[in-house]
Amino acid sequence: MRGESTPRLREALEEDIVAGHLRPGQRLDEVSLAARFEVSRTPIREALIQLAASGLVEIRPRRGAFVVLLGPRALIESFELMAEIEAACGRLAARRATPEDRAALAAAHAACAAAVADADAARYYPANAVFHQAIYAATANRVLAEEARRLQVRLQPYRRLQLRVPRRMEASFAEHEAILAALLAGDGAAAAEHLRAHVLVQGERFMSLLGALQAETDADAEAG
């Protein structure tokens, strides 16, 4: 990737964070990253600053850059916000979805179904993200869709961890089926409620997420 520009570097690092290759709390070493991408440290540093502005990276004075690790309160507050944003998207999408939007939703749902049938969580996760993005697009509200995508990216490392909880992939897909049925029926209220419940993390689901996050942190500590 010799000569990559700062935007391309930022996109590559963002993709690594979203895909789980760089995990919450992990330190991002400028020297190692510069060697990997065959660039100087300057564009790496600029890319990390941009990621910090988007909320994916935290730059700590005299310690370096780290993938953001949200604490319990920030996690639950972020998921509460995401749940309300997705509910709003579902309400609008149910009323405004075009035939093309409906086809995109059905195709994304089919991709999720194929991943579940193969018990392939690695394939289900990106298909799940595409399903939600199809809902955002169907709102016909560019500002809302962009805000939903921004928060989706920020929370993706944590949503990926949720799929490691036993039977969560199957439960997620069942929730998708209810969401899709409401959207195709044009029932905005039902779509909103199904999406809110699908995204909101509380009670046992929240404790399971914290457990998965702690397991990741422990694995990183052992590796280091």
JOZI-V234310 format. One record per backbone hydrogen bond with DSSP energy under -1.0 kcal/mol. CO is the residue of the C=O (numbers start at 1). NH is the residue of the N-H. If there is no record, write none. Layout:
# JOZI-V234310
co=CO nh=NH
co=CO nh=NH
This chain:
# JOZI-V234310
co=1 nh=4
co=5 nh=9
co=6 nh=10
co=7 nh=11
co=8 nh=12
co=9 nh=13
co=10 nh=14
co=11 nh=15
co=12 nh=16
co=13 nh=17
co=14 nh=18
co=15 nh=19
co=16 nh=21
co=16 nh=22
co=23 nh=26
co=26 nh=67
co=29 nh=33
co=30 nh=34
co=31 nh=35
co=32 nh=36
co=33 nh=37
co=34 nh=39
co=41 nh=45
co=42 nh=46
co=43 nh=47
co=44 nh=48
co=45 nh=49
co=46 nh=50
co=47 nh=51
co=48 nh=52
co=49 nh=53
co=50 nh=54
co=51 nh=56
co=51 nh=57
co=56 nh=68
co=58 nh=66
co=60 nh=63
co=60 nh=64
co=64 nh=60
co=65 nh=28
co=66 nh=58
co=67 nh=25
co=71 nh=75
co=72 nh=76
co=73 nh=77
co=74 nh=78
co=75 nh=79
co=76 nh=80
co=77 nh=81
co=78 nh=82
co=79 nh=83
co=80 nh=84
co=81 nh=85
co=82 nh=86
co=83 nh=87
co=84 nh=88
co=85 nh=89
co=86 nh=90
co=87 nh=91
co=88 nh=92
co=89 nh=93
co=90 nh=94
co=92 nh=96
co=93 nh=97
co=98 nh=102
co=99 nh=103
co=100 nh=104
co=101 nh=105
co=102 nh=106
co=103 nh=107
co=104 nh=108
co=105 nh=109
co=106 nh=110
co=107 nh=111
co=108 nh=112
co=109 nh=113
co=110 nh=114
co=111 nh=115
co=112 nh=116
co=113 nh=117
co=114 nh=118
co=115 nh=120
co=116 nh=119
co=120 nh=124
co=121 nh=125
co=123 nh=127
co=124 nh=128
co=125 nh=129
co=126 nh=130
co=127 nh=131
co=128 nh=132
co=129 nh=133
co=130 nh=134
co=131 nh=135
co=132 nh=136
co=133 nh=137
co=134 nh=138
co=136 nh=139
co=137 nh=140
co=141 nh=145
co=142 nh=146
co=143 nh=147
co=144 nh=148
co=145 nh=149
co=146 nh=150
co=147 nh=151
co=148 nh=152
co=149 nh=153
co=150 nh=154
co=151 nh=155
co=152 nh=156
co=155 nh=159
co=156 nh=160
co=157 nh=161
co=158 nh=162
co=161 nh=164
co=162 nh=165
co=165 nh=168
co=167 nh=171
co=168 nh=172
co=169 nh=173
co=170 nh=174
co=171 nh=175
co=172 nh=176
co=173 nh=177
co=174 nh=178
co=175 nh=179
co=176 nh=180
co=177 nh=181
co=178 nh=182
co=179 nh=183
co=180 nh=184
co=181 nh=185
co=182 nh=187
co=183 nh=186
co=186 nh=188
co=187 nh=191
co=188 nh=192
co=189 nh=193
co=190 nh=194
co=191 nh=195
co=192 nh=196
co=193 nh=197
co=194 nh=198
co=195 nh=199
co=196 nh=200
co=202 nh=205
co=203 nh=207
co=204 nh=208
co=205 nh=209
co=206 nh=210
co=207 nh=211
co=208 nh=212
co=209 nh=213
co=210 nh=214
co=211 nh=215
co=212 nh=216
co=213 nh=217
co=214 nh=218
co=215 nh=219
co=216 nh=220
co=217 nh=221
co=218 nh=222
co=219 nh=223
co=220 nh=224
